[in-house]
Amino acid sequence: MPIDSHLLAVFTVTTFVALITPGPDMLFVLGCGVRGGARAGLLATLGVVTGDALYIAAAAAGLSVLLTTLPVVFTALRLGGAAYLVYLGVQMLRNLRKGRAGGTGSGMTGRRAFLNGVVSSMANPQTFTFMVAFLPQFIDPGAGPVWLQFAILGAILIILEFLADATVGVLAGRIGGWLRDRQVVRRRLDAATGTLFIGLGVTLASAPN
């Protein structure tokens, strides 16, 4: 294996601790699961790890240098994703005011959950920082092909993140399914989810590069 076993163990433990700490992506998956059910939670998780995989591929290809040297590109990406999350939250709250509280899974189809998960991951500056600043610390150019080391570390990260976020998404979906059967609670649930999405968007937009 082109990675030292001790470094690999340190990377795995450190990554696991970082991933089980609630962050924007986990909160996003939680909101999708509560509003759209376990399936939406799972697909939102798939979207998040897809965004992570794109960042890993970019880092391995050296595109991280471009985003670092031209911060305006990354800033535009981050602000665009944050604005989209705010838009989703506002739409949920507007639908509530119009009396269109969602039924089971309404407003959070599997496709939307997946695509929004990709946006949430790509707009999160912590994801970019983790991939570009943290991952290379465990890369040794003299130990073997750099792309293979990125692939191995990236696969471990994606598997761990999927397990952590999918657990949250499925549990939130199970609890949300019970809550959505009660109309008053469902309206409050949709209001809380919309507010959560707006808060995530504002947090991502205001985060430092």
N, C-alpha and C positions, 0 to 999 in steps of 0.2 A: 504493500500500500504506500502511495507517495506522500503520506502524511504521518508524522511521528505519532505513535499511539498515545503518548502522554498529552501532547497538544490536542489530539482529537478528543480525549476524555475531558480536558479543560473546556474546550469549545462546546461540547455537548452539554455539560453541566451548566455553564454560563448562559448558553442560549436557552436552555429549559427554564432557568430562573427568570430570565428576561421575558420570556413568552407567557409565563403564567401570571406576570404582573399586569393588571388591567391597564390597557392603553386604548387609543382611538380605534384600532382595528377590532379589538375584542368587544368594545362597547358597540361598535357598528354591527357586528355579528349578533350580539345580544338583542339589539333593537329589531333586526330583521327576523330573528327567531320568534320573539314575542309577538310581532305583528303578523308574520306570515306563516308561522308554524315551523316544525322541525326541518322540513324540506328546504324552506327558505333559508334557515340558519345554516344548513349544510352547504347550499349553493353559494351563500354569501361567503362562507369560509373558503370555498373553492376559488371564488373571485379574488379574495385577499391573497391567497397563496399564489395565484396566477400573477398578480401584480408583483409579488416578491420575486417570482421566477424571472420576470422581465427585468427587474433591477439586477438580479444576479447575472443574467446573461449580458446586460449592459456593462456591468463591472468587469466581467471576464473579457469582454470585447474591447475594453478600454474606453467605453463611452463615458464612464464616470469622469474622466479627465475633461471632456467637453462640458459636462454639466457643472464641474467645479470651476473651470476657467471662465465660463460664461454663465454666471449665476442668474442672469435675467431669464435664461431658458428654464432653469429649474423653478425660479420664482413664478413664472407664468404657468407652469404645470401645476404647481402647488395651489396657486390662487384659483385656477380654473376648476380644479377638483373640489376645493373648499366651497366655491360658489355653487357648485352643483349639489353638494350635500345640503347647503342652506336652502336651495330651491326645493329639494325634496321635502324638507321639514316644513317649509312654508305651505307647500301644496297640501300636505296632510292636515295642517291646521285650518286652511281655507275650506277643505272638504268638510271638516267638522262643523264649521260655522254655517255651511250650507245644508247641514243635516244629513251628510252622506258619510256617516261613520261606517268604517269597514266591517264587512262580515269576515268569516274565516278566510284568512289568506288574502283578503281584498287589498289591492294597492301594493302588494308585494309578491309578485309572481316570481317563479324560480329564475326566469331570465333576467328580470330587473334586479333581483338580489345578487346574482352573479356579476352583472355588469357594474352595479354600484359597489360591489366588493373590490373589483379591480380599481375603480376610481378612488375609493377610500385608501387603498394601499399605496397607489401611485402618488396621491396627494399628501401623504404623511411624510414630513421631513425626517421623522425618526427612522422610517424604513430606509430612506436613502442613506442617512448617516450610518446606520447599522451595516448596510451592505458595503458601503465604500470605505468606511473608517475601521469597522470592527472585523469584518471578514478577512481582509488582507493581512491582518496581524497573524493569522494562522497559515498563511501561504509562504512556502519556502521554494523559491525558484530553482534552487539546487537539488531539491528532492524529487523532482519529476515535472511533467507538463503542468503549467499553471492552470490551464483550462480544466484539466482533470481534477485538480485540487479544489477549484471553485465548484465544480460539479458535485464532488463528494460532500463538501461542506454545505453547499446549497441544498442538496437532497436531504441532509440531516435536518437542516433548519426548516425546510418545508414540511417534512413529516411531523416534526415536533409541533410546529405551529398549527398544522391541520388537526392534530389530536387535541391540542388545547382549545382552539377556537371552536372546533366541531362539537366538543363536549358542551361548551357554553351554549352554542346555537341550538343543539338538540334539547337540552334541558329547558332553555328559554321557550322553545317551541311547545314542549309538553305543558309547561305552566301557562303559557299564553293561550293554548287551545282551551284550557279550562276557563280562563278568564274571559275569552272572547264569547263564550256562551251566555254571558251576562251583559246585557246591553249597556247599562250605566258604566260598568267597569270597563267595557270595551271602548267606550268613548274616551274615558280617562286614559286608557292604555294608548290609544292612538294619539291623544294630546301629548302624553309623556314621550312617545317615540318621536313625534314631530319635533318637540322641543330638544330631544337628545340629538337629532340629526343637525338641527340648527347650531346647537352648542358645539358639536364636533367640527362643523364647518368653520365656525368662528375661531375655535382653538387652532385648527390647522392653518388658517389664514394668518393668525397672529404669531404663530411659532417662528422663531428665528431660523434663518437658512442654515 
